[in-house]
Amino acid sequence: MSQTLVQKICRTKPIDTTVEYGEGLSSSGLSRSIGLFSLTMIGVGATIGTGIFFTMVEAVPKAGPSVVLSFLIAAITAGLTALCYAELSFRIPASGSSYSFAYATVGEFLAFIMAACLLLEYGLAGSAVAIGWSSYLNNFLENAFGWHIPEMLRTPMIVSGPHGMEFHAGHINLPPIFLICMCGFLLLRGAKESALMNAIMVIIKLAILVFFIVIAFSGFNADNFFPFFNTDNSKGFAGMTGVTAAAGTVFFSFIGLDTVATAGDEVKNPTRNVPRGILGALLIVTVFYLLVAVAALGAQQAKLFEGQEAGLAVILQNVTGKTWPALVLSAGAVISVFSVTLVTIYGQTRILFAVSRDGLIPKSFQKIHPRTLVPVSNTIIVCLVVAVVAGSVDATYLWDMVSIGTLTAFMVVSIAVPVLRHKQGANRIEGFSVPFGPYVIPGLSILACLYIMRDLPHTTFVVFSVWMAVTVAIYFLYSMRHSHLGKKAR
């Protein structure tokens, strides 16, 4: 029996609640080899470092010292959404994260839109973080060996200049391309090996940030927090407007919550470990973000952050008057930010794997290597695209695009909670549930996301609209006709 257009775009994927989630292979063929600790470290690895090592340079000029409030607003919003993620990941334990949640609740079309948001989110996040890694690598080389990477080999072709977009022919940012190649090599070896290496790098990262906090607080000056709000309105960022705009810039750094959920098919006992991994990662991330932000602003005036390369390393050098603390921090950043890039690329490959498995994109994205149990061609394609963007585009164009993708994903996740509760009714299995019923927390989460989204740049909305238009075209020209659910309904 043929389906109407509305039936096609609203069809939902049934939830399999009969599967045993022990060790071994999942129903998708991926290996269940990731435990709770490694899973939590995946969330922390995808989050801590991005918002602290890099986006302070973008966020502080907007909000001034009140950027602390920006991190707090972003953390509260992420916390509300984390509760929604925790319930959905308990009831829908599969790879694909927000995409899988949407497919099981609000329908195939919105699920495909969600997948496009996630691809934008993960792909550009991987590129942006790799670009930021380049500045810390250069700082490390200068302090350690007195040598720096030539400007033509560490600056992109497309940059944001004082008068808008500029093209610098012959320039290429090689360090991030090298980093992405290393991440691709590690990911091709297997998920368990990647998770173990990520956990090691996250522990190094946390130790480095504790090192920064201790030294930065030794140079703490409370006068740096006055005036607390940005008073310069030349760019429209005075007062709370700057706080909200900065919150939008840093919000993408909470992408780690979504990354935890993308690993559902490779986690031991996902119904228990995924919710715990999400909430545990959020707690660790929030504490470190606030401590580092306060320490950095106490040690350096807000006006000095704008355009500063390897900002945290420079702060330590200025506080101590010595190069070795900056050398230690730069070395730690070079090692630990590797984990952020690694996990964001991992997340994107698993999103593509889940979408391909449902027939909405070509089969090549779900082919798994028989020995490593890794989607090889999928991983190679992702790394190539991320490397091209990282090597040729200024990170200024990427941060806010990642944030709008993350905020959109978080809103759909929040909508999915009451829809799933309604669908399952009295038959839903007992386990973690969002407190105060299915509407209060999800509703607050959506409102908080919209509040942050409203002050993102106009250009961000334009580019995002173009991306959505392309996504809709692909769905109606290819995905709707090749959907496995659609074939079953014929």
Salt bridges, closest charged atoms under 4 A:
GLU87 OE2 - ARG91 NE 3.40
GLU87 OE2 - ARG421 NE 2.68
GLU108 OE2 - ARG11 NH2 2.96
GLU166 OE1 - HIS168 NE2 3.16
ASP265 OD1 - ARG32 NH2 3.95
ASP265 OD2 - ARG357 NH1 2.71
GLU266 OE1 - ARG350 NE 3.06
GLU306 OE2 - LYS235 NZ 3.46
GLU309 OE1 - ARG154 NH1 3.43
ASP358 OD1 - LYS13 NZ 2.67
ASP400 OD2 - LYS62 NZ 3.99
ASP455 OD2 - ARG454 NE 3.56
